Amino acid sequence: MEKKKRIEVVIPCYNEEECIPLIYQSIHEVAKKLPEYQVSILYVDDGSGDASFAKIKEVSERADENEVHYISFARNFGKEAAIYAGLKNSTADYIALMDADLQHPPELLLEMVKGIEEGYECCGARRVNRNGEPPIRSAFSRLFYSMATKMTSTKMEQGTTDYRLMSRKFVDAVLAIGEKNRFTKGIFAWVGFDTKWIEYENVERAAGNTKWSFSGLLRYAVNGFMSFATAPLRGAIYLGFIVMIVALVYGIYIALNMLISGGVKSGYSSIMFAILFIGSIIILLLGIIGEYLARIYMEVKNRPIYIAKAEKLDENTEMKD
């Protein structure tokens, strides 16, 4: 009898105690419609402060053998670390990435599997709208993707999500990028490969509240932008040229004014404006350079992306607490 190919669904979790049993049940039902595959779940608990880890262990204990695996972090390392840990520790033939709140409809896995069987290395989900989302958040999201595409060499499609099914070849390519400050959406786009997009309507959370604040999303966007864009550093050169040209034009104006009027005005206001203008530009540029230096500093430290306090990865791995 031919051995079934394995699909593992990686689910990063942070304070999602209400959603954990719901997402398990939904995936369990979808798995029944994929009899030719062995479907399992890998929960990655990102240092939750609620009962998420207890719920994960509870689900694991009542699930079928080798159906539910998990990793629990020693503290909150962030979603990017959770995604990396899930991809790194899964040995399945195909790996899916899905949020725990059921905003990524598990039923789409059926279409994703068809896409993989057609020969695609990756099959991803793309939202066609943002119904139920604050307008300002939607506007900033569209602005981010537009700027990221124009100012980097990586094309990131509007509406794309982390939700996708990937081949082992695709995941290995993603893991080969060993940087510590990770922006997975950008990495997914950067590695290339043929990707089939499946469009879907935005779905509300099944339970609980979002853990993303506007400031958190803004920091996430800035980190993602700086992970792939060198445009700010290159823009500093262009800005320097612009300021130099403005200074030369102003200098010529002063010289001509002296020749025509035969005198020199004190120009206190204009001098103060020039000092403050140039000073603010210098501080801005130092801030941009500082951000890039901070990322270099963190990379050089070579700290681990995450630290696990407990894990259950497959039937041959003992649970460690």
C-alpha positions in Angstrom: 0.0 0.0 0.0 1.4 3.4 -1.0 2.3 5.6 1.9 0.1 8.7 2.2 1.7 12.1 1.7 1.5 14.3 4.7 0.1 17.8 5.1 0.8 19.7 8.4 -1.0 22.8 9.3 1.2 25.3 11.2 -0.9 27.5 13.5 0.9 30.3 15.4 -1.1 31.1 18.6 -1.0 34.0 21.0 -3.7 34.2 23.7 -6.1 32.2 21.5 -7.6 29.8 24.1 -11.1 30.2 22.8 -10.1 29.5 19.2 -7.7 26.5 19.6 -10.4 23.8 19.9 -12.5 25.5 17.2 -9.7 25.5 14.6 -8.8 21.9 15.5 -12.4 20.8 14.8 -12.6 22.7 11.5 -9.3 21.2 10.2 -10.3 17.8 11.5 -13.5 18.0 9.3 -11.6 19.2 6.3 -9.1 16.3 6.7 -12.0 13.9 6.2 -12.4 15.3 2.7 -8.7 14.5 2.0 -8.5 10.8 2.5 -5.5 10.4 0.3 -3.5 12.7 2.7 -2.4 12.4 6.3 -3.3 15.7 7.9 -1.8 16.9 11.1 -1.7 20.2 13.1 1.4 21.9 14.6 0.3 24.6 17.1 3.1 27.1 18.0 2.2 28.8 21.3 4.0 32.2 21.3 4.3 32.6 25.0 0.6 33.1 25.6 -0.5 34.6 28.9 -3.9 32.8 29.0 -4.8 29.1 28.9 -3.8 28.6 25.3 -1.1 26.1 26.0 -3.3 24.1 28.3 -6.0 24.0 25.6 -3.4 22.9 23.1 -2.4 20.0 25.3 -6.0 19.1 26.0 -6.7 19.0 22.2 -3.6 16.9 21.7 -4.6 14.4 24.3 -8.0 13.7 22.8 -6.9 13.9 19.1 -6.0 10.9 17.0 -2.5 9.5 17.4 0.1 11.8 15.7 -2.7 14.2 14.6 -1.7 17.2 16.9 1.8 18.4 17.6 2.9 21.6 19.4 5.8 23.9 20.4 5.5 26.3 23.3 7.8 29.2 23.6 9.5 30.3 26.9 8.2 33.8 26.3 6.5 35.9 23.6 8.9 36.0 20.7 6.4 37.3 18.1 4.5 35.9 15.2 7.5 35.8 12.9 9.4 33.6 15.3 6.3 31.4 15.7 6.0 31.0 11.9 9.8 30.2 11.6 9.6 27.6 14.4 6.6 25.9 12.8 8.2 25.7 9.3 11.5 24.6 10.7 10.1 21.7 12.8 7.6 20.3 10.4 8.8 17.3 8.3 5.6 17.0 6.2 5.5 16.8 2.5 3.3 19.9 2.4 3.1 22.6 5.0 0.1 25.0 5.4 0.3 28.2 7.4 -3.0 29.4 9.0 -4.1 31.8 11.8 -5.8 30.4 14.8 -8.8 32.8 14.8 -10.5 31.1 11.8 -10.2 34.3 9.7 -8.4 31.9 7.3 -11.2 29.5 6.2 -9.9 25.9 6.6 -12.1 24.9 3.7 -9.8 26.7 1.3 -7.3 23.9 2.0 -9.2 21.7 -0.5 -8.6 24.2 -3.3 -5.0 24.7 -2.2 -4.4 21.0 -2.5 -5.8 21.0 -6.0 -3.3 23.8 -6.8 -0.4 21.9 -5.5 -1.5 18.8 -7.4 -1.5 21.0 -10.6 2.2 21.5 -10.1 2.4 24.8 -8.1 5.0 25.0 -5.3 2.8 27.3 -3.3 -0.9 28.0 -3.2 -2.0 31.1 -1.2 -5.1 32.9 -0.2 -5.9 36.5 -1.2 -8.6 38.6 0.3 -10.8 40.5 -2.2 -12.1 42.9 0.4 -11.5 44.0 4.0 -15.1 44.1 5.3 -15.3 44.5 9.0 -11.9 46.1 9.3 -11.4 49.8 10.3 -11.1 52.0 7.2 -7.8 53.6 8.4 -6.2 50.2 8.9 -7.3 49.1 5.4 -5.9 52.4 3.9 -2.5 52.0 5.6 -2.4 48.3 4.4 -2.9 49.3 0.8 -0.4 52.1 1.1 2.2 49.7 2.6 1.9 47.1 -0.2 2.0 49.9 -2.8 5.2 51.4 -1.4 6.8 48.1 -0.7 6.3 47.0 -4.3 7.6 50.3 -5.7 10.6 50.7 -3.4 11.9 47.1 -3.2 12.7 44.5 -5.8 10.1 42.2 -4.3 6.5 42.3 -5.6 4.0 41.9 -2.8 0.4 41.5 -4.0 -2.4 43.5 -2.5 -4.6 41.4 -0.2 -2.3 38.5 0.2 -2.2 36.7 3.6 0.1 34.4 5.4 -2.4 31.6 4.7 -1.0 29.2 2.2 -0.1 25.6 1.4 3.6 25.1 0.4 5.7 22.3 -1.0 8.7 21.0 0.9 10.9 22.7 -1.8 9.3 26.0 -1.1 9.6 25.8 2.7 13.2 24.7 2.4 13.9 27.9 0.3 12.2 30.0 3.0 14.2 28.4 5.8 17.5 28.9 3.8 17.1 32.6 4.5 18.8 32.7 7.9 18.1 36.3 8.9 16.9 37.0 12.5 14.7 40.0 11.8 12.2 38.2 9.5 9.3 39.5 7.5 7.7 36.3 6.2 5.4 37.9 3.7 8.4 39.5 2.0 10.4 36.3 2.2 7.5 34.3 0.6 7.5 36.8 -2.3 11.3 37.0 -2.6 12.0 33.2 -2.9 9.8 33.2 -6.1 8.3 29.9 -7.4 5.0 29.7 -9.1 2.1 30.6 -6.7 -1.5 30.1 -7.4 -3.8 32.6 -5.6 -7.2 31.7 -4.3 -9.5 34.7 -3.6 -11.9 34.8 -0.7 -14.2 37.2 1.2 -12.9 38.6 4.5 -14.1 36.6 7.5 -14.6 37.8 11.0 -12.8 36.2 14.0 -14.5 33.1 15.4 -13.9 34.2 19.0 -11.9 36.6 21.1 -10.3 39.9 20.0 -7.5 40.7 17.7 -4.1 40.9 19.3 -2.9 43.5 16.8 -3.1 47.1 17.8 -2.6 49.9 15.2 0.8 50.8 16.7 1.8 47.1 16.6 0.8 46.8 12.9 2.7 50.0 12.1 5.8 48.6 13.7 5.3 45.4 11.8 5.0 47.3 8.5 8.1 49.4 9.2 10.1 46.3 10.1 8.9 44.6 6.9 9.7 47.6 4.8 13.2 48.0 6.2 13.9 44.3 5.8 13.6 44.5 2.1 14.1 48.1 1.1 17.4 49.9 0.7 15.6 52.9 -0.8 15.8 55.0 2.4 19.6 54.8 2.4 19.7 55.5 -1.3 17.2 58.3 -0.8 19.5 60.0 1.6 22.0 60.5 -1.2 19.3 62.1 -3.4 18.1 64.3 -0.6 21.7 65.4 0.0 22.0 66.5 -3.7 18.7 68.3 -3.5 19.7 70.3 -0.4 23.1 71.1 -2.0 21.3 72.4 -5.1 19.0 74.5 -3.0 22.0 75.9 -1.1 23.8 76.7 -4.3 20.8 78.5 -5.7 20.3 80.4 -2.5 24.0 81.3 -2.5 23.8 82.7 -6.0 20.7 84.7 -5.0 22.6 86.3 -2.1 25.6 87.1 -4.3 23.4 88.7 -6.9 21.5 90.6 -4.3 24.8 92.0 -2.9 25.9 93.1 -6.3 22.6 94.8 -7.2 21.8 96.4 -3.8 25.4 97.0 -2.7 24.8 95.8 0.8 24.2 92.8 3.0 21.1 92.3 5.1 21.4 90.5 8.4 18.8 87.8 7.4 18.4 86.4 10.9 15.2 84.6 10.1 16.5 83.0 6.9 19.6 81.8 8.7 17.7 80.2 11.5 15.4 78.6 9.0 18.3 77.1 7.1 20.0 75.8 10.3 16.8 74.2 11.5 15.9 72.7 8.1 19.4 71.2 7.5 19.6 70.1 11.1 16.3 68.2 10.9 17.4 66.5 7.7 20.6 65.4 9.4 18.8 64.0 12.4 16.3 62.2 10.1 19.1 60.6 8.1 20.9 59.6 11.2 17.7 58.0 12.4 17.3 56.0 9.2 21.0 54.9 9.3 20.5 54.0 13.0 17.6 51.7 12.2 19.7 49.8 9.7 22.6 49.6 12.1 20.3 48.3 14.8 19.3 45.4 12.5 22.9 44.7 11.7 23.7 44.7 15.4 20.9 42.2 16.2 22.0 39.9 13.3 25.6 40.0 14.5 24.6 38.9 18.0 23.3 35.7 16.4 20.7 35.1 19.2 18.2 32.2 18.6 15.0 33.3 16.9 13.0 31.5 19.6 13.4 29.3 22.7 11.0 26.5 23.3 10.0 25.3 26.8 7.9 22.4 25.7 7.3 20.5 22.5 5.7 17.5 20.9 6.7 17.2 17.3 5.9 13.6 16.2 5.1 10.2 17.6 8.7 9.4 18.2 9.3 12.7 20.2 8.8 12.7 23.9 7.0 15.7 25.4 9.3 17.9 27.3 8.0 20.2 30.1 
